[in-house]
Amino acid sequence: MQVEKLLKPTWMIPVVPEGVVLKNHVLAVSEGRIAAIAPASEAGQFEARETVELPGEVLLPGLVNLHSHAAMNLLRGLGPDLCLQDWLQKKIWPAEGRCMGPEFVYEGSRLAGEEMVQSGVTCTNDHYFFPADAARGLTEAGMRCAVSAFLIGFPSAWAKTDDEYLKKAEEVIQQFRGNPRVHVTVAPHAPYTVGDESMRALAGLSERYGLPVHIHIHETAAEIRESMEKYGCRPIERLRRLGIVSSRLISVHSVHLNDEDIGTLARAGASVCHCPSSNLKLASGFAPVERIMKAGINLGIGTDGAASNDKLDMLAETRLAAMLAKATAGDPTAAPVHKMLYAATMGGAKALGWDKEIGSLEASKNADVFSVLLEEITSVPVLEPAAQLLYSAGRENITHVWIDGRLVVEKQQTIRSLSGMSRSRALSIAHKWQNTVEP
């Protein structure tokens, strides 16, 4: 079988089927897709133009960042030590008023795309103004992305009225229809910034075109109080009445959920996007991740924007999500390793309706994959590859990223220890004791 590339890692985590770690397997790539996965002993069946040896590395499907504001990379660090509403009203919205435009969004998105691909993120779901310029920046970095048919209930450089926002939303949908690298979500900003009439109109767009709805929901306790005072119900219930809550919903943050809210999302078949770093930095609270997963709700992970995180590191975000879920539940089994890796890959792909193409290592899917060096001083011995990927490795351990089978990142380890501990010496010690620890 003739293929373009043959990737030969020590381990492979396909994500589907869940819980599987393959050792000494190869992944064949042809025409931008995964042609086959086979034991290394059967690699002779492939005639590859290029063979990539990845000793001591683990290969995974590309990470899917389910919620980002890519251009906000240019606002990184702005307004620390503020709650959400003060941060938005006193810092972010004034800064956006001064800077917002196609150039700002393109250049910020280009920088964010570069940061994300170097972090193993091959697809991001962006939520921002000037979506075509966001798409240009992100795709130039090599990524695939979903961009926003966006609406916020006040004038901006993008649109002045709700009617103009809605008109532009449909134009964006039409612009990217059928584009294999750029999808679109219907994207109201939040319940507290979008009125009922516009919410209904956006729900209609979502239904008409079969597109996800991407919205911040239940992010703070204040949001719930204000909704109860103004509408007599919690935001999720209001959005349900307006037609927003369906299997197409991506409920971002979802920090303050009671059992009724969780039941509503579960019955609708909605997805939740968890952004733990942003929730912690803004003191928004702790999302009930264990209860969300137990209810059968599809969970994805998002970094949010660099202004409220302040980095776009999905491995770190997933690690934090797992540990917070365990701590808040008081149960170390609350966020199993493989379920969290699923959330960071297939969970995001499924929420975006992209799960037939990306999110796992399966034959015929797009070859969006990345490789992480586990046999490194900071993460040896490798006793549990999936757990050590989640809890020991970081984006600095990523060596290669391919999108559609095309190499977009290649990093080499250049660290030199002045104390004389070489990587080979470290591995010899680790392997010695690994052979004793393992039965």
Residue pairs with C-beta under 8 A, 6 or more apart in sequence:
1 28
1 35
1 36
1 45
1 46
1 47
2 30
2 46
2 47
2 48
3 28
3 29
3 30
3 35
3 36
3 46
3 47
3 48
3 49
4 29
4 30
4 31
4 48
4 49
4 50
4 405
5 28
5 29
5 48
5 49
5 50
5 51
5 52
5 367
5 402
5 405
6 26
6 27
6 28
6 29
6 43
6 46
6 48
6 50
6 51
6 52
7 26
7 27
7 28
7 29
7 52
7 54
7 59
7 369
7 371
8 26
8 40
8 43
8 51
8 52
8 53
8 54
9 25
9 27
9 54
9 55
9 57
9 58
9 59
9 371
10 23
10 24
10 54
10 55
10 56
10 57
10 58
10 374
10 375
11 21
11 22
11 23
11 57
11 58
11 59
11 374
11 382
11 385
12 21
12 22
12 23
12 25
12 27
12 37
12 58
12 59
12 60
12 361
13 20
13 21
13 22
13 58
13 59
13 60
13 341
13 361
13 385
13 386
13 389
14 20
14 22
14 37
14 61
14 360
14 361
14 362
15 60
15 61
15 338
15 341
15 342
15 345
15 346
15 359
15 360
15 361
16 346
16 359
16 360
16 361
16 362
18 338
18 339
18 342
19 338
21 385
21 386
22 37
24 39
24 40
24 41
25 37
25 38
25 39
25 40
26 37
26 38
26 39
26 40
26 43
26 46
27 34
27 36
27 37
27 59
27 361
27 367
27 369
28 34
28 35
28 36
28 37
28 38
28 46
28 48
29 35
29 367
29 402
29 405
30 405
31 405
32 366
32 367
32 404
32 405
32 406
33 364
33 365
33 366
33 367
33 404
33 405
34 361
34 362
34 363
34 364
34 365
34 366
34 367
34 369
35 363
36 46
36 363
37 361
37 362
37 363
38 45
38 46
52 400
54 371
54 399
54 400
55 375
56 373
56 374
56 375
56 376
56 382
56 427
57 371
57 372
57 373
57 374
57 375
57 399
58 371
58 372
58 374
58 385
58 389
59 361
59 369
59 370
59 371
60 120
60 341
60 345
60 361
60 369
60 370
60 371
60 372
60 389
61 122
61 345
61 346
61 358
61 359
61 360
61 361
61 365
61 368
61 369
62 120
62 121
62 122
62 123
62 345
62 358
62 368
62 369
62 370
62 401
62 403
63 119
63 120
63 121
63 122
63 123
63 314
63 315
63 318
63 344
63 345
63 348
63 370
64 121
64 122
64 123
64 124
64 125
64 300
64 344
64 345
64 346
64 347
64 348
64 349
64 352
64 354
64 358
64 359
65 116
65 121
65 123
65 124
65 125
65 301
65 302
65 303
65 312
65 314
65 348
66 125
66 250
66 252
66 271
66 273
66 300
66 301
66 302
66 347
66 348
66 351
66 352
67 125
67 127
67 214
67 250
67 252
67 273
67 275
67 300
67 302
67 303
67 304
68 112
68 116
68 124
68 125
68 126
68 127
68 302
68 303
68 304
68 305
68 312
69 126
69 127
69 128
69 304
69 305
69 306
69 307
70 108
70 109
70 112
70 113
70 116
70 124
70 126
70 128
70 134
70 137
70 138
70 305
71 104
71 105
71 106
71 107
71 108
71 109
71 112
71 128
71 129
71 130
71 134
71 137
72 92
72 108
72 112
72 128
72 305
72 306
72 307
72 308
73 108
73 109
73 111
73 112
73 115
73 305
73 306
73 312
74 99
74 104
74 107
74 108
74 111
75 92
75 95
75 96
75 305
75 306
75 307
76 306
76 307
76 310
77 307
77 310
78 91
78 92
78 95
78 307
79 86
79 87
79 90
79 91
79 92
79 307
80 281
82 90
82 91
82 282
83 220
83 282
83 283
83 284
84 219
84 220
84 222
84 282
84 284
85 220
85 222
87 282
87 308
92 307
96 129
96 156
97 156
97 157
100 129
100 130
100 156
100 157
100 158
101 130
101 157
102 130
102 133
103 133
104 130
105 128
105 129
105 130
105 133
105 134
105 137
106 130
106 133
106 134
106 136
106 137
107 137
108 137
109 126
109 128
109 133
109 134
109 135
109 136
109 137
109 138
110 136
110 137
110 138
110 140
110 141
111 137
112 124
112 137
112 138
112 141
112 306
112 312
113 124
113 137
113 138
113 139
113 140
113 141
113 142
113 143
114 141
115 306
115 311
115 312
116 124
116 141
116 143
116 312
116 314
117 141
117 142
117 143
117 401
117 403
117 408
117 409
118 395
118 398
118 401
118 409
118 411
119 312
119 313
119 314
119 315
119 395
119 398
120 314
120 315
120 370
120 372
120 395
120 398
120 401
121 143
121 312
121 314
122 143
122 144
122 358
122 368
122 369
122 370
122 401
122 403
123 143
123 144
123 145
123 146
123 348
123 349
123 352
123 354
123 358
123 368
124 138
124 143
124 145
124 146
125 145
125 146
125 185
125 214
125 250
125 273
125 302
125 348
125 351
125 352
126 134
126 138
126 145
126 146
126 147
126 148
127 148
127 150
127 185
127 187
127 189
127 214
127 252
128 134
128 147
128 148
128 150
129 150
129 156
129 157
129 158
130 157
130 158
131 147
131 148
131 149
131 150
131 172
131 184
132 147
132 172
132 175
134 145
134 147
134 148
135 145
135 147
135 176
135 182
138 145
138 147
139 145
139 181
139 182
141 408
142 403
142 406
142 408
143 403
144 180
144 181
144 182
144 183
144 358
144 366
144 368
144 403
145 181
145 182
145 183
146 182
146 183
146 184
146 185
146 212
146 214
146 352
146 354
147 172
147 176
147 182
147 183
147 184
147 185
148 172
148 184
148 185
148 187
148 214
149 168
149 169
149 170
149 172
149 173
149 184
149 185
149 186
149 187
149 202
149 205
149 211
150 158
150 165
150 169
150 187
150 189
151 159
151 162
151 165
151 166
151 169
151 187
151 188
151 189
151 194
151 198
151 202
152 165
152 188
152 189
152 193
152 194
153 162
153 189
153 193
153 194
153 195
153 198
154 193
155 161
158 165
158 168
159 165
159 167
159 168
162 195
162 197
162 198
165 198
166 198
166 201
166 202
166 205
169 186
169 187
169 202
169 205
170 205
172 184
173 184
173 186
173 205
173 209
173 211
176 182
176 183
176 184
177 209
183 211
183 352
183 353
183 354
184 209
184 211
185 211
185 212
185 213
185 214
185 250
185 352
186 202
186 203
186 205
186 206
186 209
186 211
186 212
186 213
186 214
187 213
187 214
187 215
188 194
188 198
188 199
188 202
188 213
188 215
188 244
189 215
189 216
190 215
190 216
190 217
190 219
190 223
191 199
191 215
191 217
191 223
191 227
191 235
191 238
191 239
192 223
192 226
192 227
192 235
194 202
196 242
199 239
199 242
199 243
199 244
200 242
200 243
202 213
202 244
203 213
203 242
203 243
203 244
204 243
205 211
206 212
206 213
206 244
206 246
206 248
207 243
207 246
207 248
210 248
210 353
211 248
212 248
212 249
212 250
212 351
212 352
212 353
213 244
213 246
213 248
213 249
213 250
214 250
214 252
215 239
215 244
215 249
215 250
215 251
215 252
216 252
216 253
217 235
217 236
217 239
217 251
217 252
217 253
217 254
218 224
218 234
218 235
218 236
218 251
218 253
218 254
218 255
218 256
218 257
218 261
219 252
219 253
219 255
219 256
219 279
219 284
220 255
220 256
220 282
220 284
220 285
221 256
221 285
223 235
223 256
224 234
224 235
224 256
227 233
227 234
227 235
227 238
228 234
231 238
233 241
234 258
234 260
234 261
236 245
236 251
236 257
236 261
236 264
236 265
237 260
237 261
237 264
239 245
240 264
240 268
245 264
245 265
245 268
245 270
246 268
246 269
246 270
247 268
247 269
247 270
248 270
248 353
249 265
249 268
249 270
249 271
250 270
250 271
250 272
250 273
250 300
250 351
250 352
251 265
251 270
251 271
251 272
251 273
252 272
252 273
252 275
252 302
253 273
253 274
253 275
253 278
253 279
253 284
253 287
254 261
254 265
254 272
254 273
254 274
254 287
254 292
255 279
255 284
255 285
255 286
255 287
256 285
257 265
257 287
257 288
257 291
257 292
259 291
262 288
262 291
262 292
262 295
262 297
263 295
265 272
265 292
265 295
265 297
266 295
266 296
266 297
269 298
270 297
270 298
271 297
271 298
271 299
271 300
271 347
271 350
271 351
272 287
272 292
272 297
272 298
272 299
272 300
273 299
273 300
273 301
273 302
273 348
273 351
274 287
274 289
274 292
274 299
274 300
274 301
274 302
274 321
274 343
275 301
275 302
275 303
275 304
275 309
275 317
276 287
276 317
276 320
276 321
276 324
277 303
277 304
277 308
277 309
277 316
277 317
277 320
278 284
278 303
278 304
278 305
278 308
278 309
279 285
279 286
279 287
280 320
281 308
281 309
281 310
282 308
286 324
286 328
287 324
288 328
289 299
289 321
289 324
289 325
289 328
289 329
289 334
289 335
290 325
290 328
290 329
290 331
290 334
290 335
292 299
293 299
293 335
293 339
298 347
298 350
298 351
299 343
299 347
300 343
300 344
300 347
300 348
300 350
300 351
301 314
301 317
301 318
301 321
301 340
301 343
301 344
301 347
301 348
302 317
302 348
303 309
303 311
303 312
303 313
303 314
303 317
306 312
309 317
313 394
313 395
314 344
315 344
315 389
315 390
315 393
315 394
315 395
315 398
316 394
316 395
317 344
318 340
318 341
318 343
318 344
318 390
319 390
319 391
321 335
321 340
321 343
322 335
322 337
322 340
322 390
322 391
323 335
325 334
325 335
325 340
326 332
326 333
326 334
326 335
328 334
329 335
337 384
337 386
337 387
337 390
337 391
338 386
340 390
341 386
341 389
341 390
345 359
345 360
346 355
346 359
346 360
347 359
348 359
349 355
349 357
349 358
349 359
349 360
350 359
356 365
357 365
357 366
358 365
358 366
358 368
359 365
361 369
366 403
366 404
366 405
367 402
367 403
367 404
367 405
368 402
368 403
368 404
369 401
369 402
370 398
370 400
370 401
370 402
370 409
371 398
371 399
371 400
371 401
372 389
372 393
372 397
372 398
372 399
373 393
373 397
373 398
373 399
373 413
374 380
374 382
374 385
374 388
374 389
374 392
374 393
374 397
375 382
375 427
375 430
376 397
376 413
376 423
377 421
377 423
377 426
378 392
378 393
378 397
379 388
379 392
379 393
379 397
380 426
380 427
380 430
380 431
380 434
381 430
381 431
381 433
381 434
381 437
382 388
382 430
382 434
383 434
383 437
383 438
398 409
398 411
399 410
399 411
399 412
399 413
400 407
400 409
400 410
400 411
401 407
401 408
401 409
402 408
413 423
